Amino acid sequence: MKRVVAVGMFDSIHFANWLEKFTDQPVEFYLFPSGPHRRVHARLIELAQSTGIANYLLPKNSKILGFPLWLLERIIGPVLRHRLLRKLVNLKNPDYVHALELQHAGYQLDAALKGLPDFAGVFVATNYGSDIFWFQHFRRHRRKIEALLTRVNRYFAECQRDLDLAVNFGFEGELMAPLPNSFNLPTQKNSSHEGDRRDIIVVKGYHGWAGQAKIALNALAGMAPRLRNYQVVVYSCNFATVVECFKLLVVRRFRTRIYLKGALSHQSLLSIFSRSVLHLALSKTDGLSTATLEAMALGAIPVQSASSCATDLFENRGVVVDVNRLAEVEKAIETALRLASSSTAGKENKEKLAKLFAPEKLKAHALSAYDLKY
């Protein structure tokens, strides 16, 4: 039985999706939260309660300690979390430690292992899209990224851009093939039958330091007369996006159907994707973007900012927004609608992703993290 200390976001489906690939493998996972969490994701709880070959061990009281730990960290900083993680690694002496994301999980493991100079296990790190691409622009983070990558033995990233960035920051360990970390190919039952009408334009709804949903919404509002036959659905909305949707309704009579972050089950979101003609995702920085891949795999035409390496997969079957400006986005939406109505791009995207990211290929890739064979 291989022992792995896995550090990740307890409220993240991406963390749960990675762990789920090992249910039939002889692995004992000791799970440690990379940061504060309001809740533990339901899938993570299911894994901890499962009776498969793999064991998933959550810390005691992890469901209720998220907020108290957050409050304490606001006062004393991350030192307590570092000490608890160091104690866990020292106690379990795992074969592998794995940071699933760099800015929290990676930095914490780096800090914890500094106090364990005799640790001989393999340090695996998984890049979450923006971890280097965005944070390289900040001096404090550059230093931390460089220090972390000198300690890491095995590095996972979803695209060549992020593998190259790791090398540029001094990584000299084992680079794994660029494949998705959290993507599972949606099953055919989620997908509309060929010929079914797609009457939804779906928008990734986060707006903040990275997401640019408000620009997407204003572009659609400006095109409203040409979009009478479509319903605009906005998912994973934060407060800023909800306010913008309300403003557009009051001022411009532009209607949207909104879902707050976490309001939709994964299955419900896939159902929306299967009826969508376009999937809009604008951001200042992104990785391969699991949601975009899922929408493409279910036949929607992607409209994506150039900051995402998902655009490497588009060829002539998606539209890249080079600059997140209103006129540029409106032009991209018009192009995507023409593409959807005059070609078989949606069907071709389905077929391409089914070949590139077949489940057995992604599982074999994941198992290689801990030297397991598919």
Buried (B, 14 or more C-beta within 10 A) or exposed (E): EBBBBBBBBBBBBBBBBBBBBBBEBEBBBBBBBBBBBEBBBEBBBEBBEEEEEBBBBBBEEBEEBBEEBEEBBEEEEBEEBBEBBBEBBEEBEBBBBBBBBBBBBBBBBBBBBEBBEEBEBBBBBBBBBBBBBBBBEEEEBBEBBBBBBEBBBBBBBBBEBBBBBBEEBEBEBEBBEBBBBBBBBBEEEBBBEEEEEBEBBBBBBBBBEBBBBBBBBBBBBBBBEEBEEBBBBBBBBBEBBBEBBEBBBEEEEBEBEBBBEEEBEEEEBBBBBBBBBBBBBBBBBBBBBBBBBBBBBBBBBBBBBEBBBBBBBBEEBBBBBEEBEEEBBBBBBBBBBEBBEEEEBBEBBBEBBBEBBEEEBBBBBBBBBBEBEE
